[in-house]
Each structure stands twice: as structure tokens, then as C-alpha cells.
Amino acid sequence: MAALSAWFWNERFWLPHNVTWADLENPAPGVEYPKAGHLFTALPLALGIFVVRILFERFIASPCARSLHIHQGVGRRAQPNAVLEKVFTSITKNPDSRHLDGLSKQLDWEVRKVQRWFRHRRNQDKPSTHTKFCESMWRFTFYLCIFTYGFQFLWQSPWMWDTRHCWYGYPYQAMTSGLYHYYVTELAFYWSLMFSQFTDIKRKDFLIMFIHHLATVSLISFSYVNNMARVGSLVLCVHDASDFLLEAAKMANYAKYQRLCDFLFIVFSVAFFITRLVIYPIWVLNSTMFESWAIVGPYPSWWLFNVLLLVLQVLHIIWSYLIARIAIKAILRGKVGHKESSAVRNYLFCLKKISNSSYYNDVKIHSFTFIGHFIMYSCFCTLPILL
């Protein structure tokens, strides 16, 4: 075990040249450097956030949903049938014509009745609009609060105005209480999302979002242990800037406020493009790749950190392209078929795709997202071995 620990915490990988862990063990009085043990605080905090979420959804979000006439209605349930249930759970949820014909003969049912049973059974597993509204309201509240706290904290921090301060004196940079609370709270929130995936209704994007949360937890933990928390706080703030707008648009969609939903989706799209395609590469990547090279110089974990941030930027480009493509198609569809539907409704169609998962419920998007996050997590796991 000691040998494994020594291999994992190899100074040659984690720290710049001529810096050792011993140099960071005895800071000046009143100064605290990040330590891996600090991250364990996030686990009980994640459990606390999970409990707060349950209480919030039950006593705040649910009454709000009912006041907006979003009731916890249960759709038509499939009648109990042991044979079909066994096929549904162990073989397929979408039987082809061969399965349908066989089940029709076995049960002496019409094929359409078997199809109807499977449709009702699939609908049982879908979260209701009430459930999705409560979940979006919780995420909106958290994202808005954490973005407000993070922006207010960074406003008073020198590295927001001059990103070179992320690297001056590195790695001998004190961990302030504000930065620690910001980091650990974000980490705990993503841990809680991972916990809740196993208790919530299982969705199509379960694996995609699990990889996403795992990659996010890995990145946050990695940057904290490596004392790259200053630039990490900039990354967190940039991403939080548009997330709460997406959740607000989803809530408006569930409440059937079409014009508000349309407006919020446009605002979200603009904020997403600006933060992910302009601010992130010009402000963050420029600092991590070029300013840090000039001030600190490259070393193995520096390469890993930048590779992960570049993979994240590739995902930003893919997501932005898909948002733009869906929005353009929605507008064109609205112009062509204005007698039957409006651009607003087509934006809602676009937003429903977003609402069915944390970003999109499209096969291509799922593939790109899975590949991107899988690469991020694979890099995190394998680069220390290669280096």
C-alpha cells in the first residue's frame, strides 16, 4: 500500500521541477495549502445537499409546481402481465415485429394491444412533468446561488482581473476560506448528483451523465490537489454562468409559458456561446496554456490538466454547433409552417430535446458527449501511468 501511495503521489508528476511535497508541509503561520484530505469534507456535505434537495423539492418546488397547475398526475399504467413484464425487463423495451407476433400468439392478444402495453409500460418509467419541474427548480436554485457566490468571490480576487495571478508564486499559494468553500461546495454538489442518479427514475442518459459527473468530480479534485484552484475557480464560474438559464428555460417549458421559455432559451444560447466559445478559450485556456508556461513552466500534471481542458473545449464546440443547428432548424420550420406552428413552438420542440436530458436527448449528441467525457476520464486515469 505504501508503494502504491508513493507511486500515485509521485512528485515528479504532480509538482513543478525542484518542488517537493515536503516544501508544502510546513507553510507559514496562518497559511494553509490544499491537501487531498480536505476533499473528504465534500462527501458528508454531498449527503447534506442530497437531503436538502429532497426537502426543497417536497416543500418548496412541489407547491410551486402545483400553483402553476403542474400536477403530479400519473399516466395510464400498463395492466399487470408477468409474461410481458419479463420481456420488458430482461429482453427488450421496444419489441420488433417478430417479438410482437410471438407475444401476440402466446397471449392470444392482438398485436396492437401488445404494442399499446409496451407503450404504456415505457411511459410508466418516464418522470412526470411535475418531477422534472421540481428537479429543474432545485438545479436552477443551486446554480444561481453558487454562480452568485462564485462571481462575488472572484470579483474581489486579483486573478479575475489579471489571470497571471493564478500562477504567481505557484504552487506556494494559500488556500483562502472563500476559495475552499466555493470548491468544496461545487465538488459536493456533483457528488450528490452522482448519488441521486441511483435513487431517481433511471433515464436514457444515465451512463452519459454518470460519466459527466465522474469527469467533473475528477477535474475538480485534480485541480484542488494540484493547487490549481485559482484557475479552477474561473472554469467553474464560466460554466455556472449559463447553467441556471437552461434550468429556468426548462421550468418555463414545463409550466407552458411559451414566450418566456422562448426568451430564456435565446438568452441561454447567447450566454452559452459567449462563455464557452469566447470567454473560456480567451480567458481561461490562454492562462493555463501560455501564461502558466511563461511563469511556471510545463511539467507532467500541467500537460494532463491542459489536455483535459482542451477536451472540454472540444465538447463546448460540439454542443454549441448542435444548439445552433437545432435553433436554426426550429426557426426555419416556424417560417415554413407558420400556419400550423410558430417559431415559439419550434423552440419548445428544441427545448424538449434539452429537457429530456441534462443537455440533449439526441443520439449524435449522446455519442459525442460520451466519447468526450470518456476521453477526459481516461486521460485522468492513464496519463499518470504513461508519464
Rosetta blueprint (number, residue, H / E / L):
1 M L
2 A H
3 A H
4 L H
5 S H
6 A H
7 W H
8 F H
9 W L
10 N L
11 E H
12 R H
13 F H
14 W H
15 L L
16 P L
17 H L
18 N L
19 V L
20 T L
21 W H
22 A H
23 D H
24 L H
25 E H
26 N L
27 P L
28 A L
29 P L
30 G L
31 V L
32 E L
33 Y L
34 P L
35 K L
36 A H
37 G H
38 H H
39 L H
40 F H
41 T H
42 A H
43 L H
44 P H
45 L H
46 A H
47 L H
48 G H
49 I H
50 F H
51 V H
52 V H
53 R H
54 I H
55 L H
56 F H
57 E H
58 R H
59 F H
60 I H
61 A H
62 S H
63 P H
64 C H
65 A H
66 R H
67 S H
68 L L
69 H L
70 I L
71 H L
72 Q L
73 G L
74 V L
75 G L
76 R L
77 R L
78 A L
79 Q L
80 P L
81 N L
82 A H
83 V H
84 L H
85 E H
86 K H
87 V H
88 F H
89 T H
90 S H
91 I L
92 T L
93 K L
94 N L
95 P L
96 D L
97 S H
98 R H
99 H H
100 L H
101 D H
102 G H
103 L H
104 S H
105 K H
106 Q H
107 L H
108 D L
109 W L
110 E L
111 V H
112 R H
113 K H
114 V H
115 Q H
116 R H
117 W H
118 F H
119 R H
120 H H
121 R H
122 R H
123 N H
124 Q H
125 D L
126 K L
127 P L
128 S L
129 T H
130 H H
131 T H
132 K H
133 F H
134 C H
135 E H
136 S H
137 M H
138 W H
139 R H
140 F H
141 T H
142 F H
143 Y H
144 L H
145 C H
146 I H
147 F H
148 T H
149 Y H
150 G H
151 F H
152 Q H
153 F H
154 L H
155 W H
156 Q L
157 S L
158 P H
159 W H
160 M H
161 W H
162 D L
163 T H
164 R H
165 H H
166 C H
167 W L
168 Y L
169 G L
170 Y L
171 P L
172 Y L
173 Q L
174 A L
175 M L
176 T L
177 S H
178 G H
179 L H
180 Y H
181 H H
182 Y H
183 Y H
184 V H
185 T H
186 E H
187 L H
188 A H
189 F H
190 Y H
191 W H
192 S H
193 L H
194 M H
195 F H
196 S H
197 Q H
198 F L
199 T L
200 D L
201 I L
202 K L
203 R L
204 K L
205 D L
206 F H
207 L H
208 I H
209 M H
210 F H
211 I H
212 H H
213 H H
214 L H
215 A H
216 T H
217 V H
218 S H
219 L H
220 I H
221 S H
222 F H
223 S H
224 Y H
225 V H
226 N L
227 N L
228 M L
229 A H
230 R H
231 V H
232 G H
233 S H
234 L H
235 V H
236 L H
237 C H
238 V H
239 H H
240 D H
241 A H
242 S H
243 D H
244 F H
245 L H
246 L H
247 E H
248 A H
249 A H
250 K H
251 M H
252 A H
253 N H
254 Y H
255 A L
256 K L
257 Y L
258 Q H
259 R H
260 L H
261 C H
262 D H
263 F H
264 L H
265 F H
266 I H
267 V H
268 F H
269 S H
270 V H
271 A H
272 F H
273 F H
274 I H
275 T H
276 R H
277 L H
278 V H
279 I H
280 Y H
281 P H
282 I H
283 W H
284 V H
285 L H
286 N H
287 S H
288 T H
289 M H
290 F H
291 E H
292 S H
293 W H
294 A H
295 I H
296 V L
297 G L
298 P L
299 Y L
300 P H
301 S H
302 W H
303 W H
304 L H
305 F H
306 N H
307 V H
308 L H
309 L H
310 L H
311 V H
312 L H
313 Q H
314 V H
315 L H
316 H H
317 I H
318 I H
319 W H
320 S H
321 Y H
322 L H
323 I H
324 A H
325 R H
326 I H
327 A H
328 I H
329 K H
330 A H
331 I H
332 L H
333 R H
334 G H
335 K H
336 V H
337 G L
338 H L
339 K L
340 E L
341 S L
342 S L
343 A H
344 V H
345 R H
346 N H
347 Y H
348 L H
349 F H
350 C H
351 L H
352 K H
353 K H
354 I H
355 S H
356 N L
357 S L
358 S L
359 Y L
360 Y L
361 N L
362 D L
363 V H
364 K H
365 I H
366 H H
367 S H
368 F H
369 T H
370 F H
371 I H
372 G H
373 H H
374 F H
375 I H
376 M H
377 Y H
378 S H
379 C H
380 F H
381 C H
382 T H
383 L H
384 P H
385 I H
386 L H
387 L L
